[in-house]
């Protein structure tokens, strides 16, 4: 059972959870956009996989 309700916004379940605090969602989206502009897609995916692994998430 989710601890935070998912807000009806487009995107991943993570984005839907962040949408409970719109200012945090906006900051996260800005950071994600900036990283995507400077890092290659393969490196971004490796970062996501490593972060998921470090947090015990089956990404």
PDB file of N, CA, C and O in Angstrom:
ATOM      1  N   UNK A   1       0.844  -1.185   0.000  1.00  0.00           N
ATOM      2  CA  UNK A   1       0.000   0.000   0.000  1.00  0.00           C
ATOM      3  C   UNK A   1       0.886   1.244   0.000  1.00  0.00           C
ATOM      4  O   UNK A   1       1.841   1.337   0.770  1.00  0.00           O
ATOM      5  N   UNK A   2       0.562   2.181  -0.858  1.00  0.00           N
ATOM      6  CA  UNK A   2       1.335   3.415  -0.959  1.00  0.00           C
ATOM      7  C   UNK A   2       1.113   4.286   0.275  1.00  0.00           C
ATOM      8  O   UNK A   2       0.016   4.332   0.831  1.00  0.00           O
ATOM      9  N   UNK A   3       2.160   4.963   0.686  1.00  0.00           N
ATOM     10  CA  UNK A   3       2.058   5.871   1.829  1.00  0.00           C
ATOM     11  C   UNK A   3       1.592   7.250   1.408  1.00  0.00           C
ATOM     12  O   UNK A   3       0.986   7.980   2.192  1.00  0.00           O
ATOM     13  N   UNK A   4       1.882   7.604   0.154  1.00  0.00           N
ATOM     14  CA  UNK A   4       1.431   8.881  -0.398  1.00  0.00           C
ATOM     15  C   UNK A   4       0.440   8.602  -1.516  1.00  0.00           C
ATOM     16  O   UNK A   4       0.649   7.690  -2.316  1.00  0.00           O
ATOM     17  N   UNK A   5      -0.622   9.366  -1.580  1.00  0.00           N
ATOM     18  CA  UNK A   5      -1.539   9.157  -2.705  1.00  0.00           C
ATOM     19  C   UNK A   5      -0.878   9.613  -3.998  1.00  0.00           C
ATOM     20  O   UNK A   5      -0.116  10.580  -4.013  1.00  0.00           O
ATOM     21  N   UNK A   6      -1.179   8.905  -5.079  1.00  0.00           N
ATOM     22  CA  UNK A   6      -0.655   9.305  -6.379  1.00  0.00           C
ATOM     23  C   UNK A   6      -1.559  10.388  -6.948  1.00  0.00           C
ATOM     24  O   UNK A   6      -2.764  10.190  -7.103  1.00  0.00           O
ATOM     25  N   UNK A   7      -0.970  11.522  -7.255  1.00  0.00           N
ATOM     26  CA  UNK A   7      -1.702  12.619  -7.864  1.00  0.00           C
ATOM     27  C   UNK A   7      -1.836  12.322  -9.351  1.00  0.00           C
ATOM     28  O   UNK A   7      -0.920  11.771  -9.962  1.00  0.00           O
ATOM     29  N   UNK A   8      -2.961  12.681  -9.927  1.00  0.00           N
ATOM     30  CA  UNK A   8      -3.228  12.384 -11.328  1.00  0.00           C
ATOM     31  C   UNK A   8      -2.441  13.332 -12.232  1.00  0.00           C
ATOM     32  O   UNK A   8      -2.985  14.297 -12.768  1.00  0.00           O
ATOM     33  N   UNK A   9      -1.152  13.036 -12.391  1.00  0.00           N
ATOM     34  CA  UNK A   9      -0.289  13.766 -13.309  1.00  0.00           C
ATOM     35  C   UNK A   9       0.389  12.743 -14.213  1.00  0.00           C
ATOM     36  O   UNK A   9       0.476  11.561 -13.880  1.00  0.00           O
ATOM     37  N   UNK A  10       0.860  13.209 -15.345  1.00  0.00           N
ATOM     38  CA  UNK A  10       1.534  12.316 -16.280  1.00  0.00           C
ATOM     39  C   UNK A  10       2.944  12.031 -15.786  1.00  0.00           C
ATOM     40  O   UNK A  10       3.609  12.911 -15.240  1.00  0.00           O
ATOM     41  N   UNK A  11       3.389  10.814 -15.977  1.00  0.00           N
ATOM     42  CA  UNK A  11       4.755  10.478 -15.623  1.00  0.00           C
ATOM     43  C   UNK A  11       4.837   9.193 -14.830  1.00  0.00           C
ATOM     44  O   UNK A  11       3.896   8.401 -14.772  1.00  0.00           O
ATOM     45  N   UNK A  12       5.990   9.014 -14.223  1.00  0.00           N
ATOM     46  CA  UNK A  12       6.266   7.804 -13.460  1.00  0.00           C
ATOM     47  C   UNK A  12       5.553   7.840 -12.111  1.00  0.00           C
ATOM     48  O   UNK A  12       5.108   8.901 -11.675  1.00  0.00           O
ATOM     49  N   UNK A  13       5.443   6.694 -11.451  1.00  0.00           N
ATOM     50  CA  UNK A  13       4.875   6.699 -10.096  1.00  0.00           C
ATOM     51  C   UNK A  13       5.651   7.624  -9.152  1.00  0.00           C
ATOM     52  O   UNK A  13       5.072   8.217  -8.243  1.00  0.00           O
ATOM     53  N   UNK A  14       6.967   7.742  -9.374  1.00  0.00           N
ATOM     54  CA  UNK A  14       7.779   8.652  -8.553  1.00  0.00           C
ATOM     55  C   UNK A  14       7.313  10.092  -8.743  1.00  0.00           C
ATOM     56  O   UNK A  14       7.151  10.830  -7.772  1.00  0.00           O
ATOM     57  N   UNK A  15       7.098  10.490 -10.003  1.00  0.00           N
ATOM     58  CA  UNK A  15       6.605  11.843 -10.281  1.00  0.00           C
ATOM     59  C   UNK A  15       5.230  12.062  -9.672  1.00  0.00           C
ATOM     60  O   UNK A  15       4.936  13.148  -9.173  1.00  0.00           O
ATOM     61  N   UNK A  16       4.387  11.040  -9.708  1.00  0.00           N
ATOM     62  CA  UNK A  16       3.043  11.155  -9.139  1.00  0.00           C
ATOM     63  C   UNK A  16       3.111  11.347  -7.625  1.00  0.00           C
ATOM     64  O   UNK A  16       2.316  12.094  -7.053  1.00  0.00           O
ATOM     65  N   UNK A  17       4.050  10.679  -6.988  1.00  0.00           N
ATOM     66  CA  UNK A  17       4.222  10.867  -5.546  1.00  0.00           C
ATOM     67  C   UNK A  17       4.775  12.256  -5.243  1.00  0.00           C
ATOM     68  O   UNK A  17       4.338  12.913  -4.298  1.00  0.00           O
ATOM     69  N   UNK A  18       5.747  12.702  -6.057  1.00  0.00           N
ATOM     70  CA  UNK A  18       6.319  14.037  -5.857  1.00  0.00           C
ATOM     71  C   UNK A  18       5.285  15.131  -6.091  1.00  0.00           C
ATOM     72  O   UNK A  18       5.409  16.223  -5.538  1.00  0.00           O
ATOM     73  N   UNK A  19       4.274  14.855  -6.898  1.00  0.00           N
ATOM     74  CA  UNK A  19       3.260  15.860  -7.207  1.00  0.00           C
ATOM     75  C   UNK A  19       2.458  16.268  -5.984  1.00  0.00           C
ATOM     76  O   UNK A  19       1.725  17.256  -6.029  1.00  0.00           O
ATOM     77  N   UNK A  20       2.584  15.524  -4.890  1.00  0.00           N
ATOM     78  CA  UNK A  20       1.949  15.924  -3.630  1.00  0.00           C
ATOM     79  C   UNK A  20       2.574  17.207  -3.095  1.00  0.00           C
ATOM     80  O   UNK A  20       1.960  17.913  -2.296  1.00  0.00           O
ATOM     81  N   UNK A  21       3.784  17.506  -3.531  1.00  0.00           N
ATOM     82  CA  UNK A  21       4.476  18.757  -3.176  1.00  0.00           C
ATOM     83  C   UNK A  21       4.940  19.379  -4.492  1.00  0.00           C
ATOM     84  O   UNK A  21       6.067  19.133  -4.922  1.00  0.00           O
ATOM     85  N   UNK A  22       4.096  20.174  -5.131  1.00  0.00           N
ATOM     86  CA  UNK A  22       4.402  20.691  -6.468  1.00  0.00           C
ATOM     87  C   UNK A  22       5.742  21.406  -6.582  1.00  0.00           C
ATOM     88  O   UNK A  22       6.388  21.322  -7.627  1.00  0.00           O
ATOM     89  N   UNK A  23       6.178  22.103  -5.543  1.00  0.00           N
ATOM     90  CA  UNK A  23       7.468  22.791  -5.615  1.00  0.00           C
ATOM     91  C   UNK A  23       8.625  21.801  -5.692  1.00  0.00           C
ATOM     92  O   UNK A  23       9.636  22.078  -6.338  1.00  0.00           O
ATOM     93  N   UNK A  24       8.487  20.666  -5.048  1.00  0.00           N
ATOM     94  CA  UNK A  24       9.530  19.634  -5.118  1.00  0.00           C
ATOM     95  C   UNK A  24       9.506  18.972  -6.489  1.00  0.00           C
ATOM     96  O   UNK A  24      10.561  18.707  -7.065  1.00  0.00           O
ATOM     97  N   UNK A  25       8.317  18.701  -7.017  1.00  0.00           N
ATOM     98  CA  UNK A  25       8.209  18.122  -8.348  1.00  0.00           C
ATOM     99  C   UNK A  25       8.848  19.042  -9.380  1.00  0.00           C
ATOM    100  O   UNK A  25       9.590  18.578 -10.246  1.00  0.00           O
ATOM    101  N   UNK A  26       8.573  20.327  -9.299  1.00  0.00           N
ATOM    102  CA  UNK A  26       9.140  21.294 -10.243  1.00  0.00           C
ATOM    103  C   UNK A  26      10.669  21.313 -10.163  1.00  0.00           C
ATOM    104  O   UNK A  26      11.346  21.326 -11.191  1.00  0.00           O
ATOM    105  N   UNK A  27      11.209  21.313  -8.948  1.00  0.00           N
ATOM    106  CA  UNK A  27      12.662  21.311  -8.771  1.00  0.00           C
ATOM    107  C   UNK A  27      13.272  20.025  -9.327  1.00  0.00           C
ATOM    108  O   UNK A  27      14.317  20.059  -9.976  1.00  0.00           O
ATOM    109  N   UNK A  28      12.620  18.899  -9.072  1.00  0.00           N
ATOM    110  CA  UNK A  28      13.118  17.621  -9.590  1.00  0.00           C
ATOM    111  C   UNK A  28      13.119  17.614 -11.112  1.00  0.00           C
ATOM    112  O   UNK A  28      14.082  17.163 -11.733  1.00  0.00           O
ATOM    113  N   UNK A  29      12.047  18.112 -11.713  1.00  0.00           N
ATOM    114  CA  UNK A  29      11.959  18.141 -13.171  1.00  0.00           C
ATOM    115  C   UNK A  29      13.024  19.052 -13.770  1.00  0.00           C
ATOM    116  O   UNK A  29      13.586  18.738 -14.819  1.00  0.00           O
ATOM    117  N   UNK A  30      13.306  20.171 -13.119  1.00  0.00           N
ATOM    118  CA  UNK A  30      14.365  21.066 -13.603  1.00  0.00           C
ATOM    119  C   UNK A  30      15.721  20.384 -13.537  1.00  0.00           C
ATOM    120  O   UNK A  30      16.522  20.488 -14.466  1.00  0.00           O
ATOM    121  N   UNK A  31      15.978  19.682 -12.428  1.00  0.00           N
ATOM    122  CA  UNK A  31      17.241  18.967 -12.278  1.00  0.00           C
ATOM    123  C   UNK A  31      17.367  17.875 -13.337  1.00  0.00           C
ATOM    124  O   UNK A  31      18.420  17.727 -13.957  1.00  0.00           O
ATOM    125  N   UNK A  32      16.297  17.112 -13.543  1.00  0.00           N
ATOM    126  CA  UNK A  32      16.312  16.034 -14.524  1.00  0.00           C
ATOM    127  C   UNK A  32      16.563  16.583 -15.926  1.00  0.00           C
ATOM    128  O   UNK A  32      17.337  16.005 -16.689  1.00  0.00           O
ATOM    129  N   UNK A  33      15.920  17.683 -16.265  1.00  0.00           N
ATOM    130  CA  UNK A  33      16.116  18.299 -17.578  1.00  0.00           C
ATOM    131  C   UNK A  33      17.559  18.769 -17.752  1.00  0.00           C
ATOM    132  O   UNK A  33      18.153  18.566 -18.811  1.00  0.00           O
ATOM    133  N   UNK A  34      18.124  19.396 -16.720  1.00  0.00           N
ATOM    134  CA  UNK A  34      19.508  19.877 -16.794  1.00  0.00           C
ATOM    135  C   UNK A  34      20.475  18.708 -16.966  1.00  0.00           C
ATOM    136  O   UNK A  34      21.396  18.784 -17.780  1.00  0.00           O
ATOM    137  N   UNK A  35      20.277  17.628 -16.210  1.00  0.00           N
ATOM    138  CA  UNK A  35      21.159  16.466 -16.339  1.00  0.00           C
ATOM    139  C   UNK A  35      21.036  15.830 -17.713  1.00  0.00           C
ATOM    140  O   UNK A  35      22.037  15.415 -18.297  1.00  0.00           O
ATOM    141  N   UNK A  36      19.817  15.751 -18.233  1.00  0.00           N
ATOM    142  CA  UNK A  36      19.626  15.172 -19.573  1.00  0.00           C
ATOM    143  C   UNK A  36      20.269  16.019 -20.652  1.00  0.00           C
ATOM    144  O   UNK A  36      20.626  15.502 -21.711  1.00  0.00           O
ATOM    145  N   UNK A  37      20.424  17.311 -20.403  1.00  0.00           N
ATOM    146  CA  UNK A  37      21.063  18.187 -21.387  1.00  0.00           C
ATOM    147  C   UNK A  37      22.586  18.045 -21.401  1.00  0.00           C
ATOM    148  O   UNK A  37      23.226  18.359 -22.404  1.00  0.00           O
ATOM    149  N   UNK A  38      23.168  17.575 -20.297  1.00  0.00           N
ATOM    150  CA  UNK A  38      24.633  17.515 -20.240  1.00  0.00           C
ATOM    151  C   UNK A  38      25.198  16.093 -20.223  1.00  0.00           C
ATOM    152  O   UNK A  38      26.378  15.893 -20.509  1.00  0.00           O
ATOM    153  N   UNK A  39      24.364  15.108 -19.892  1.00  0.00           N
ATOM    154  CA  UNK A  39      24.845  13.728 -19.829  1.00  0.00           C
ATOM    155  C   UNK A  39      24.247  12.904 -20.960  1.00  0.00           C
ATOM    156  O   UNK A  39      23.115  13.139 -21.383  1.00  0.00           O
ATOM    157  N   UNK A  40      25.012  11.948 -21.442  1.00  0.00           N
ATOM    158  CA  UNK A  40      24.531  11.060 -22.494  1.00  0.00           C
ATOM    159  C   UNK A  40      23.440  10.140 -21.937  1.00  0.00           C
ATOM    160  O   UNK A  40      23.467   9.799 -20.754  1.00  0.00           O
ATOM    161  N   UNK A  41      22.486   9.737 -22.774  1.00  0.00           N
ATOM    162  CA  UNK A  41      21.389   8.882 -22.308  1.00  0.00           C
ATOM    163  C   UNK A  41      21.860   7.589 -21.638  1.00  0.00           C
ATOM    164  O   UNK A  41      21.262   7.139 -20.660  1.00  0.00           O
ATOM    165  N   UNK A  42      22.932   6.996 -22.167  1.00  0.00           N
ATOM    166  CA  UNK A  42      23.447   5.752 -21.574  1.00  0.00           C
ATOM    167  C   UNK A  42      23.936   5.981 -20.149  1.00  0.00           C
ATOM    168  O   UNK A  42      23.714   5.147 -19.271  1.00  0.00           O
ATOM    169  N   UNK A  43      24.604   7.116 -19.918  1.00  0.00           N
ATOM    170  CA  UNK A  43      25.089   7.428 -18.579  1.00  0.00           C
ATOM    171  C   UNK A  43      23.925   7.705 -17.631  1.00  0.00           C
ATOM    172  O   UNK A  43      23.957   7.289 -16.473  1.00  0.00           O
ATOM    173  N   UNK A  44      22.899   8.404 -18.114  1.00  0.00           N
ATOM    174  CA  UNK A  44      21.712   8.661 -17.279  1.00  0.00           C
ATOM    175  C   UNK A  44      21.070   7.343 -16.845  1.00  0.00           C
ATOM    176  O   UNK A  44      20.685   7.186 -15.686  1.00  0.00           O
ATOM    177  N   UNK A  45      20.959   6.407 -17.772  1.00  0.00           N
ATOM    178  CA  UNK A  45      20.359   5.117 -17.431  1.00  0.00           C
ATOM    179  C   UNK A  45      21.228   4.360 -16.436  1.00  0.00           C
ATOM    180  O   UNK A  45      20.706   3.721 -15.523  1.00  0.00           O
ATOM    181  N   UNK A  46      22.550   4.425 -16.600  1.00  0.00           N
ATOM    182  CA  UNK A  46      23.447   3.776 -15.634  1.00  0.00           C
ATOM    183  C   UNK A  46      23.280   4.399 -14.244  1.00  0.00           C
ATOM    184  O   UNK A  46      23.307   3.686 -13.241  1.00  0.00           O
ATOM    185  N   UNK A  47      23.110   5.710 -14.182  1.00  0.00           N
ATOM    186  CA  UNK A  47      22.890   6.381 -12.896  1.00  0.00           C
ATOM    187  C   UNK A  47      21.576   5.932 -12.259  1.00  0.00           C
ATOM    188  O   UNK A  47      21.512   5.697 -11.052  1.00  0.00           O
ATOM    189  N   UNK A  48      20.530   5.816 -13.078  1.00  0.00           N
ATOM    190  CA  UNK A  48      19.237   5.346 -12.554  1.00  0.00           C
ATOM    191  C   UNK A  48      19.349   3.925 -12.014  1.00  0.00           C
ATOM    192  O   UNK A  48      18.832   3.616 -10.941  1.00  0.00           O
ATOM    193  N   UNK A  49      20.031   3.063 -12.769  1.00  0.00           N
ATOM    194  CA  UNK A  49      20.190   1.674 -12.333  1.00  0.00           C
ATOM    195  C   UNK A  49      21.003   1.584 -11.042  1.00  0.00           C
ATOM    196  O   UNK A  49      20.658   0.816 -10.144  1.00  0.00           O
ATOM    197  N   UNK A  50      22.069   2.358 -10.948  1.00  0.00           N
ATOM    198  CA  UNK A  50      22.899   2.339  -9.742  1.00  0.00           C
ATOM    199  C   UNK A  50      22.111   2.867  -8.541  1.00  0.00           C
ATOM    200  O   UNK A  50      22.187   2.307  -7.447  1.00  0.00           O
ATOM    201  N   UNK A  51      21.369   3.930  -8.750  1.00  0.00           N
ATOM    202  CA  UNK A  51      20.566   4.499  -7.656  1.00  0.00           C
ATOM    203  C   UNK A  51      19.524   3.489  -7.188  1.00  0.00           C
ATOM    204  O   UNK A  51      19.319   3.312  -5.987  1.00  0.00           O
ATOM    205  N   UNK A  52      18.866   2.826  -8.139  1.00  0.00           N
ATOM    206  CA  UNK A  52      17.874   1.822  -7.782  1.00  0.00           C
ATOM    207  C   UNK A  52      18.521   0.683  -7.015  1.00  0.00           C
ATOM    208  O   UNK A  52      17.985   0.228  -6.005  1.00  0.00           O
ATOM    209  N   UNK A  53      19.674   0.220  -7.488  1.00  0.00           N
ATOM    210  CA  UNK A  53      20.377  -0.872  -6.823  1.00  0.00           C
ATOM    211  C   UNK A  53      20.796  -0.485  -5.413  1.00  0.00           C
ATOM    212  O   UNK A  53      20.638  -1.269  -4.478  1.00  0.00           O
ATOM    213  N   UNK A  54      21.325   0.713  -5.261  1.00  0.00           N
ATOM    214  CA  UNK A  54      21.765   1.169  -3.944  1.00  0.00           C
ATOM    215  C   UNK A  54      20.605   1.289  -2.955  1.00  0.00           C
ATOM    216  O   UNK A  54      20.804   1.191  -1.744  1.00  0.00           O
ATOM    217  N   UNK A  55      19.388   1.504  -3.479  1.00  0.00           N
ATOM    218  CA  UNK A  55      18.222   1.654  -2.619  1.00  0.00           C
ATOM    219  C   UNK A  55      17.385   0.389  -2.517  1.00  0.00           C
ATOM    220  O   UNK A  55      16.297   0.398  -1.942  1.00  0.00           O
ATOM    221  N   UNK A  56      17.906  -0.709  -3.083  1.00  0.00           N
ATOM    222  CA  UNK A  56      17.196  -1.984  -2.998  1.00  0.00           C
ATOM    223  C   UNK A  56      15.917  -2.014  -3.824  1.00  0.00           C
ATOM    224  O   UNK A  56      14.975  -2.734  -3.492  1.00  0.00           O
ATOM    225  N   UNK A  57      15.885  -1.234  -4.898  1.00  0.00           N
ATOM    226  CA  UNK A  57      14.698  -1.139  -5.747  1.00  0.00           C
ATOM    227  C   UNK A  57      14.900  -2.010  -6.980  1.00  0.00           C
ATOM    228  O   UNK A  57      15.955  -1.962  -7.614  1.00  0.00           O
ATOM    229  N   UNK A  58      13.893  -2.803  -7.317  1.00  0.00           N
ATOM    230  CA  UNK A  58      13.931  -3.630  -8.536  1.00  0.00           C
ATOM    231  C   UNK A  58      13.492  -2.779  -9.716  1.00  0.00           C
ATOM    232  O   UNK A  58      12.349  -2.866 -10.165  1.00  0.00           O
ATOM    233  N   UNK A  59      14.397  -1.966 -10.209  1.00  0.00           N
ATOM    234  CA  UNK A  59      14.094  -1.030 -11.301  1.00  0.00           C
ATOM    235  C   UNK A  59      13.902  -1.749 -12.606  1.00  0.00           C
ATOM    236  O   UNK A  59      13.640  -1.114 -13.628  1.00  0.00           O
TER     237      UNK A  59
END
